[in-house]
Amino acid sequence: MALYSTRSACWTLAAGALVVIAGSANARPGPDVTYQDVTDITNHGAVGGVRAYSLGTSTCNIGNQNLLWTNDGTPGVGFNAYRLHNGRLLQIGQSFVKTACCAAAGSGCGQTCNGQGGSVLGAGCRDVYGGGWNGIQGNLAPRSTINAYTGSFSSFSTATGDAVFKRLQVQQTNLSTTNFPGALFVVEGVYVGTDDAINGNAMNNASHRLVNVNQSSFAMTTTATMQATIPAIRAWRDHGLGLNLADPSVTISTVDVPNEGRFWVATKVTESRDGVWLYDYAVFNLNSDRSGGSLSIPLPSGATITGVGFHDVNYHSGEPYANTDWTVTNNGAELRWSSPQTFAQNANSNALRWGTMYNFWFEADRPPTSGDATLGLFKPHPTQSVTFAAPVPMDTSCDADWNNDGVVSSQDFFDFTAAFFSDNADFNNDGITNSQDFFDFVGAFFSPCP
């Protein structure tokens, strides 16, 4: 339906009707909702330094069956905002979930539209809502009322409030290029659909697009092209060195919870200064209702860890979830971030819920090697954690890699000797530099790793 300000005209069709698109060989089995484009962005103004937006939606059903479109129910789309600055992508805002009354039956999805609308979005059909409509507060549902994995929706309050209530909220300071020179900004929509989820088509429900932010009015306008079915976490790699300049040091992967939802993970390691490496991890929960409850990175013995950081995005407007930052512990064997409380202690503790991305980082005096990071789940599940390949600090304790470059070579011997004669080569960590350190180093240098 065009960018109308009212939705009085709706069509009726049996909700269970099965319609197959003739001649659309590329249609996915079942209904499949995707966020096709950000049509426009409404700037609702600011309250207390927080600015609110709502995104227009061009929505496609790329499946071969009609998609349920229920008044104030399925499907729903939550909006997010991100900032890419200084080599790191952070989520800086999120909204409640936009629901709607009815669907049109337009073309433009790359398939033949079967012409069905109203209580369904027909197979192959497109529906358009403007940003103004998508910001109507009475139609915005809390994310806590939706199970993104099963696609189930619960009833919600239609309460309204001030200009920022329930909408995509961003601290205005986070949008200032004075504060963040050269920053790029990204918006994202994450869909949940009841029958989309039931039919196993929920893994392509996030899409993103770059935006410009006017530094006077803070209005957002779209730029570049929509990255349909691709979550915003991918923008870290695609634009990590600047607009359209990919950062090859960023790796992206998916992590699936057995018989449940999907997380996306991005990692990056850079040598921040001589002999010190910065480890960056971003985890985006696409649709796991179990949610993320912890992240653990293995550490080698004796590694020096500094500059530990964490970033999340705040819930607002009456969502029951807490905003207390995750705690961090280092027991020498692993660095672990975790929700302040377990699910048993507080079901509304700060967890990595669906449609959100958290960041974790630290510095280490060890170069990276491939290892296994562990993502713990917040809610009880038969599989309470999942592991994924990630760069982790290298264990060099079994050799004489004095300069921590990942290999033992003659340079280590020269560097150790120079440190020894500068009285700064306590190889055995007994508090003093003496001949025993020299003997111990030589023994390690000529001994193979176990």
Secondary structure, DSSP 8 states (H G I E B T S, - for coil): --S-S---------TT-----TT-TT-BSS--EEEEE---EEEEEEETTEEEEEE-EEEEE-BSS-EE--TTSSSEEEEEEEEEETTEEEEEEEEEEE--S-B--B--SSS------BSEE-TT-EEEE-HHHHT-GGGEE-GGGEETTTTEE--------STTTTSEEEEGGGG-TTTSTT-EEEEEEEEE-HHHHHTT-GGG-EEEEEEEE-TTT--EEE-S--BTT--GGGHHHHTTTSTT---TT-EEEEEE-TTS-EEEEEEEEEEEETTEEEEEEEEEESS-SS-EEEEEEE--TT--EEEEEEE-----TT-S------EEEE-SSEEEEE-SS-TTT-TTS--B-TTEEEEEEEEESS-EEEEEEEEEESS--SS-EEEEEEEEE---TTTT-TT-SSS--HHHHHHHHHHHTTT---TT-SSS-SHHHHHHHHHHHTS---
